Amino acid sequence: MVGTLHDLFHRPIWITEFGTYGADKTSLGATDVKMMDKWNAIATQYDIVAGQIYELLDQSEQSGIEAVFGIYDSNGNTTAASNQIKTFLTEHPGGVVY
């Protein structure tokens, strides 16, 4: 998909609002880290200039999946996901997808 967009439009690519959801923050963090690693590996090839994780905080007042999309809990406390992502970003300071 990224290659198709690059070839069709020849413009820088911004990956917005990527992420996974769920109460299992260890799996959520691992999946987000895998996505960031893959996109950073092809960033130069496809002119990927940025990417942002969706979303920062769980929304406990919401129902359904919106309640558990955050990498931090609804009070702003760290979770396994936020710790995994912080470690990845520390180890890959030149990345464009964060």
C-alpha positions in Angstrom: 0.0 0.0 0.0 2.7 2.5 0.9 4.6 1.7 -2.3 1.4 2.2 -4.3 0.8 5.6 -2.7 4.4 6.6 -3.3 4.3 5.6 -6.9 1.0 7.3 -7.7 1.5 10.6 -6.0 5.2 11.2 -5.5 4.6 13.1 -2.3 5.9 12.6 1.2 3.9 10.2 3.3 2.6 10.8 6.8 1.2 7.8 8.6 -1.4 9.1 11.0 -3.4 7.5 13.7 -1.9 4.0 13.6 -2.3 1.6 16.5 -4.1 -1.3 18.0 -6.5 -1.6 20.9 -7.1 -3.9 23.8 -6.7 -4.5 27.5 -3.5 -6.5 26.9 -1.1 -3.7 26.8 1.9 -6.0 26.3 0.5 -7.2 23.0 -0.6 -3.7 22.0 2.9 -2.3 22.6 4.6 -5.2 20.7 2.4 -4.7 17.7 3.0 -0.9 17.7 6.7 -1.4 17.9 6.6 -3.9 15.0 4.8 -1.4 12.9 7.2 1.4 13.8 10.2 -0.8 13.0 8.8 -1.8 9.6 7.9 1.7 8.6 11.2 3.2 9.7 13.0 0.5 7.7 11.3 1.6 4.5 11.0 5.3 5.3 13.8 6.4 2.9 12.6 4.2 0.1 9.1 5.5 0.2 9.6 9.1 1.6 7.8 8.4 4.8 8.4 11.5 6.9 6.2 11.0 10.0 3.8 8.8 11.7 1.9 9.1 15.0 0.4 6.5 17.3 -3.3 6.6 18.1 -3.8 7.2 20.9 -2.1 8.5 24.0 -4.6 7.7 26.7 -7.3 5.1 27.2 -10.8 6.7 27.5 -12.4 4.9 30.3 -15.6 7.0 29.9 -16.1 5.6 26.4 -17.5 2.2 25.5 -16.2 -0.3 23.1 -12.7 -0.1 21.6 -12.2 3.6 22.2 -11.9 2.8 25.9 -8.7 0.8 25.4 -6.8 2.4 22.5 -4.3 4.3 24.6 -0.7 3.4 25.3 -1.2 5.0 28.8 -4.1 4.2 31.0 -6.9 6.8 31.4 -5.1 8.4 34.4 -1.9 8.9 32.4 0.0 6.0 34.2 2.5 4.0 32.2 1.6 0.6 30.8 3.5 -2.2 29.2 2.7 -0.6 25.8 4.1 2.8 26.8 7.2 1.3 28.2 7.9 -0.8 25.1 7.4 2.2 22.8 9.6 4.4 25.0 12.3 1.7 24.8 12.0 1.5 21.0 12.2 5.3 20.6 15.2 5.5 22.9 17.0 2.7 20.9 16.0 4.2 17.5 16.4 8.0 17.9 16.6 8.7 14.1 13.2 7.2 13.3 10.5 9.1 11.6 7.5 7.0 12.8 6.7 7.6 16.5 
